[in-house]
Amino acid sequence: MPYPYVLLSAAVSLDGYLDDTGPERLLLSSPADFDRVDEVRASVDAILIGAGTIRADNPRLLVNSPERRTARIAAGRPEYPLKITVTASGDLDPAANFWHTGGDKLVCTTDQGAERAARAGITDHADVVPLGPELDWRRLLEHLHDVRGVRRLMVEGGGTIHTQLLLEELADELHLVLAPLLVGDPKAPRLFGPGAYQTGRLRLLETRRIEDVVLTRYVPTAPGKAGRVTPADRHWLALACDLAALCPPSDSAFSVGAVVVAADGTELARGHSREAGDPVVHAEEAALSKVAPDDPRLPSATVYSSLEPCAHRASRPLPCARLILAAGVRRVVTAWREPDTFVPSADGTGTLTAEGAEVVVLPEYEERAKAPNGHLLTEQ
C-alpha cells in the first residue's frame, strides 16, 4: 500500500537530548531555524506529534507565516496542515493548545484510547480514529494516505515516535538540527531509543549552517527484504527512474535506468540504456558489468530497474533477467512491467520468480519510468 512521504524533524543537543528536565522547554533551534521549520510545515499536508509532546510542551503546531498560509490557500490547500496526534491510552487534555488553534485535527489511537478520548470531550475538537487493540503504524499511514489524502507527513516528535517509525522502516527522510548545547542529564529525553535499526549508513543529502545550529538531512539506504518494502526501496527506484532520463533517445529500445544496492544500503553500481556509446547495452547489464562477479554482496543485493528486466533480446546472448540470476541476485524492484512494444508477451518477472527471485513492483513510479519513453508509447 502507498504511504505518505514521512519526514522526521528534530533538534538535539550535542549530546543527543531533545530537552532538559527543567520546567520550561529547552529551546534548541535558532530563530532562523524556527523559520525554516515553519517553511517545511507550510509545504506538507499534515504534521504529527505524540500525545506525550502535547503533555510536555503544549504546542500550537501552526504555520506562523501569514504569507505562507496565504500561499497555501492560493494553491487550493487548507490554510493549515492537518494536525495529528498519536496516543495508545487516549489520555488527552481538551484544554491543550493543540485543539484550539489551526485547522483540522485528528487523533489516531487504539479502540480503548478512542473511548477514553471521547469521554474527555476530545471528539468536540477532533476526529478520533481507532486503529484496533494496539497502535499499528502501517495501518495509520494507510489511513492518512487513502482516507485523508496525506501525501507528505512531517513528524515532529517526540523521541518515542521517531524511534518507532525508524524501527518500522517507515521514515523516508530525517531532518536533524544539532544545537551547540550540552544537557548531560540522563533523565532528560533523548531523540532515539535502543532497537534494531537498519544496517549500514544513511545517505547524507544536505548539511547547512543556520546561525549557530547545523541542519543535516538524511535518507535511509537499506533495501527491504522478505516481501517488505522500505522507504529506501522508493529512494533507489526513484534514482533508477532519474537514470533512465540520461539515456540517448531511441526509436527501437526503451530508456531504462538501474542501480545495484547491497543489503546494507551500499550502492554497488548504476547504469542506463545505451550507456558509454554502446547502442544496445541495457541498464541492468551496464550496472552489473561494473560489479565483480565474485562480489560476496551480490546474493543479498537488490537490483532496482525503472522497467521490468527483459526476458528476451536479440542483441546479446542473455536477457537481463538471466544476467541478474547469473549474478546471484534474488531481489528486483521495478516501476513498470514491460509492454509488448518490441517483444510479445514480455515477462521478465516470470523468468525471475521461476528461479526463486522476488520481484517487487511499485506502480506509483510507473509514470516517472514512462516519461523518457513517451514517444514509444504514443506510437504504440
C-alpha positions in Angstrom: 0.0 0.0 0.0 1.2 3.5 -0.7 2.1 5.6 2.4 2.7 9.3 2.8 6.3 10.5 2.4 7.3 10.6 6.1 9.7 13.3 7.1 11.1 13.2 10.7 12.1 16.6 12.1 14.0 17.1 15.4 16.5 19.4 17.1 19.0 17.9 19.6 21.8 19.0 21.9 25.4 18.0 21.1 25.0 15.0 23.4 21.7 13.9 21.8 19.0 15.2 24.0 15.7 16.7 22.9 15.1 18.7 26.1 16.4 19.0 29.7 14.4 18.3 32.8 13.6 21.9 33.7 10.0 23.3 33.9 10.4 25.3 30.7 11.0 23.8 27.3 14.7 24.0 26.2 14.9 26.0 23.0 17.4 24.2 20.8 16.8 25.8 17.5 17.8 29.3 16.4 15.3 32.0 15.2 16.3 31.3 11.6 15.8 27.6 12.1 12.4 28.1 13.6 11.5 29.9 10.3 12.9 27.0 8.3 10.7 24.7 10.3 7.7 26.9 9.5 8.6 26.7 5.8 8.6 22.9 6.0 5.3 22.9 7.9 3.8 25.0 5.1 4.9 22.5 2.5 3.3 19.4 4.0 -0.2 18.0 4.1 -0.1 17.0 7.8 2.0 17.4 10.9 2.1 14.6 13.5 3.3 14.6 17.2 2.8 12.1 20.0 0.5 12.8 22.9 3.5 12.9 25.2 4.7 16.0 23.3 1.3 17.7 23.8 1.5 17.0 27.5 5.2 18.1 27.9 5.3 21.1 25.5 1.6 22.2 24.9 2.5 23.2 21.3 0.1 25.0 19.0 1.8 23.4 15.9 1.0 26.1 13.4 2.3 27.7 10.2 3.1 31.1 11.7 3.9 33.0 8.5 0.8 34.8 7.1 2.5 34.8 3.6 2.9 31.0 3.7 -0.7 30.4 4.8 -1.9 32.7 2.0 0.2 30.8 -0.5 -1.4 27.5 0.7 -4.9 28.9 0.2 -3.9 30.2 -3.3 -2.7 26.7 -4.2 -6.1 25.3 -3.2 -4.9 23.8 0.1 -6.2 24.4 3.6 -4.7 27.4 5.5 -3.0 25.0 7.9 -1.9 21.4 7.5 -3.9 18.7 9.2 -2.7 18.3 12.8 -2.4 14.7 14.1 -1.6 13.2 17.4 -1.0 9.6 18.2 -1.8 8.0 21.6 -2.3 4.5 22.8 -4.1 5.5 26.0 -6.3 8.3 24.8 -5.1 10.4 27.7 -5.5 13.8 26.2 -6.3 17.2 27.8 -9.1 19.0 26.0 -7.7 22.4 27.2 -4.4 21.9 25.4 -3.4 24.5 22.7 -3.3 21.8 20.1 -7.1 21.6 19.9 -7.8 25.3 19.9 -5.5 26.7 17.1 -5.1 26.0 13.5 -7.3 23.9 11.2 -8.5 20.3 11.3 -7.2 17.8 13.9 -7.1 14.1 14.0 -6.4 11.6 16.8 -5.1 8.2 15.9 -5.4 5.8 18.8 -6.5 2.3 20.0 -10.0 1.1 20.5 -9.7 1.7 24.2 -8.0 5.0 23.7 -10.8 6.2 21.5 -13.3 5.5 24.2 -11.2 7.5 26.7 -10.7 10.4 24.4 -14.5 10.5 23.7 -15.2 10.6 27.5 -12.7 13.5 27.8 -14.6 15.5 25.1 -11.8 15.3 22.5 -14.4 14.4 19.8 -15.7 18.0 20.2 -12.3 19.2 18.7 -11.0 16.5 16.5 -11.8 13.3 14.5 -10.9 10.3 16.6 -9.8 7.2 14.6 -9.5 3.8 16.5 -6.9 1.6 14.8 -7.6 -1.6 16.7 -6.5 -3.1 20.1 -2.9 -1.7 19.5 -1.3 1.1 17.6 -0.4 -0.1 14.1 1.8 2.4 12.2 1.3 0.8 8.8 -2.5 0.9 9.2 -2.2 4.5 10.5 -0.2 5.6 7.4 -2.6 3.8 5.1 -5.5 5.7 6.6 -3.7 9.0 6.2 -2.9 8.3 2.6 -6.1 6.7 1.4 -8.7 8.4 3.6 -7.2 11.8 4.5 -5.3 12.4 1.3 -2.0 13.0 3.0 1.0 12.7 0.7 3.7 14.5 2.8 3.7 14.0 6.5 6.0 15.9 8.9 6.7 14.2 12.2 7.9 16.5 15.0 8.3 14.0 17.8 8.8 13.1 20.4 11.6 10.6 20.6 9.4 7.6 21.1 7.5 8.4 17.8 10.7 8.9 15.9 12.2 5.7 17.2 9.1 3.6 16.3 9.0 4.9 12.8 12.7 4.3 12.2 12.5 0.8 13.7 9.4 0.0 11.5 11.4 1.3 8.5 8.7 3.9 7.7 10.7 7.1 7.7 11.6 8.5 4.3 13.8 11.4 5.4 15.3 12.8 8.6 15.9 16.5 9.3 18.2 16.7 12.3 19.3 20.0 13.8 22.4 20.0 16.0 22.4 22.7 18.6 25.6 24.0 20.4 24.3 22.9 23.9 25.1 20.1 26.3 22.4 18.7 28.6 24.2 15.8 30.3 21.1 14.8 32.4 20.4 11.0 32.0 16.8 11.7 33.0 16.3 14.1 30.1 14.5 12.8 26.9 16.8 11.6 24.1 16.0 11.6 20.4 16.3 7.8 19.7 15.9 4.8 21.9 17.5 1.4 21.6 16.4 -1.0 18.9 17.2 -3.0 15.7 17.6 -0.1 13.2 18.6 -0.5 9.6 22.0 -1.8 8.9 24.6 0.3 7.2 24.9 4.1 6.8 22.2 6.6 6.0 22.8 8.8 3.0 23.6 12.5 3.6 21.6 14.8 1.4 22.5 18.1 2.8 24.4 19.9 5.5 23.5 23.6 6.2 24.6 26.1 8.8 21.7 28.2 10.1 23.0 30.8 12.5 24.6 28.7 15.3 22.9 25.4 14.6 23.6 22.9 11.8 20.9 21.1 9.8 21.6 17.7 8.3 19.3 15.8 6.1 19.5 12.0 5.7 17.6 9.3 3.9 17.7 5.6 4.7 19.5 3.3 2.3 18.9 -0.4 3.3 16.7 -2.3 0.8 13.7 -4.2 2.1 13.6 -8.0 2.2 11.1 -10.9 2.6 8.2 -9.0 0.9 8.7 -5.8 2.8 9.1 -2.5 1.0 11.1 0.2 2.8 11.5 3.9 2.1 15.0 3.1 0.8 13.4 1.0 -1.9 11.5 4.0 -3.1 14.6 6.2 -3.0 16.6 3.8 -5.0 13.9 3.2 -7.6 13.4 7.0 -8.0 17.2 7.2 -8.7 16.8 4.4 -11.4 14.0 6.5 -13.0 16.3 9.5 -13.0 19.0 7.5 -14.7 16.5 6.5 -17.4 16.2 10.1 -18.3 20.0 10.1 -19.2 19.6 7.6 -21.9 20.3 8.7 -25.5 16.9 8.6 -27.3 16.0 5.7 -29.4 13.1 4.7 -31.6 13.8 1.0 -31.2 14.5 0.4 -27.5 13.3 1.6 -24.1 15.2 4.1 -21.9 15.9 2.4 -18.6 17.9 3.1 -15.5 19.2 0.6 -13.0 21.0 0.6 -9.6 22.5 -2.4 -7.7 22.4 -2.0 -4.0 23.9 -4.2 -1.2 21.8 -5.3 1.7 23.5 -2.7 4.0 22.5 0.1 1.6 25.8 0.5 -0.2 25.4 1.4 -3.8 27.4 -1.2 -5.8 26.8 0.2 -9.3 24.5 2.0 -11.6 23.8 2.1 -15.3 21.4 3.1 -18.0 20.4 2.0 -21.5 22.9 2.8 -24.3 25.5 3.9 -21.8 29.0 4.9 -22.9 28.1 4.9 -26.6 27.1 1.2 -26.7 23.8 1.3 -28.8 22.5 -2.0 -27.5 23.6 -2.2 -23.8 20.7 -2.5 -21.3 20.6 -0.7 -18.0 20.8 -3.8 -15.8 23.6 -5.2 -18.0 25.5 -1.9 -17.7 25.2 -1.8 -13.9 26.1 -5.5 -13.3 29.1 -5.3 -15.5 30.7 -2.8 -13.0 30.4 -5.3 -10.1 33.0 -8.1 -9.7 31.2 -11.4 -10.4 32.5 -12.9 -7.2 31.5 -9.9 -5.0 30.0 -11.6 -1.9 27.4 -8.9 -1.6 25.6 -9.8 -4.8 23.4 -12.7 -3.4 21.8 -10.4 -0.9 21.7 -7.3 -3.1 18.7 -5.7 -4.8 18.6 -4.6 -8.4 16.4 -1.5 -9.0 15.3 -1.1 -12.6 12.8 1.5 -13.9 11.5 -1.1 -16.3 11.0 -4.8 -15.7 14.2 -6.7 -16.7 13.8 -8.2 -20.2 13.2 -11.9 -20.7 14.1 -11.9 -24.4 16.5 -9.9 -26.5 18.3 -10.3 -29.9 21.2 -8.1 -29.3 23.0 -10.1 -26.6 23.2 -13.9 -25.7 21.4 -13.4 -22.4 18.5 -11.1 -21.4 18.7 -9.0 -18.3 16.6 -11.3 -16.2 19.1 -14.1 -16.9 22.0 -11.8 -16.2 20.5 -10.9 -12.8 20.0 -14.6 -11.9 23.5 -15.5 -13.1 24.9 -12.8 -10.8 23.2 -14.4 -7.8 20.8 -11.5 -7.2 17.5 -12.7 -5.9 15.6 -9.4 -5.4 14.4 -6.9 -8.0 12.4 -3.8 -7.6 10.8 -2.2 -10.6 8.3 0.5 -11.5 6.8 -0.8 -14.7 6.0 -4.1 -16.3 7.4 -4.3 -19.9 4.7 -3.7 -22.5 4.6 -5.6 -25.8 6.1 -2.8 -27.8 9.1 -4.7 -29.0 8.7 -8.2 -27.5 5.3 -10.0 -27.5 4.3 -11.4 -24.1 7.4 -10.0 -22.3 7.6 -11.5 -18.9 10.9 -10.9 -17.1 9.1 -11.2 -13.8 8.1 -14.7 -14.7 11.7 -15.7 -15.5 13.0 -14.2 -12.2 10.3 -15.7 -10.0 10.6 -19.1 -11.6 14.2 -19.2 -10.2 13.2 -18.1 -6.8 13.8 -14.4 -7.1 11.5 -11.8 -5.5 10.1 -9.1 -7.8 8.5 -6.0 -6.3 6.6 -3.6 -8.5 6.0 -0.1 -7.2 3.3 1.3 -9.6 3.4 4.7 -8.0 6.7 5.2 -10.0 5.3 4.0 -13.3 4.6 7.4 -14.9 8.1 8.6 -13.9 9.6 5.5 -15.6 7.5 6.0 -18.7 8.4 9.7 -19.1 11.5 9.2 -21.2 9.7 6.6 -23.3 6.6 8.7 -24.2 7.4 8.7 -27.9 7.4 4.9 -28.0 4.2 4.6 -26.1 2.4 7.1 -28.3 3.4 5.2 -31.4 2.1 2.0 -29.7 
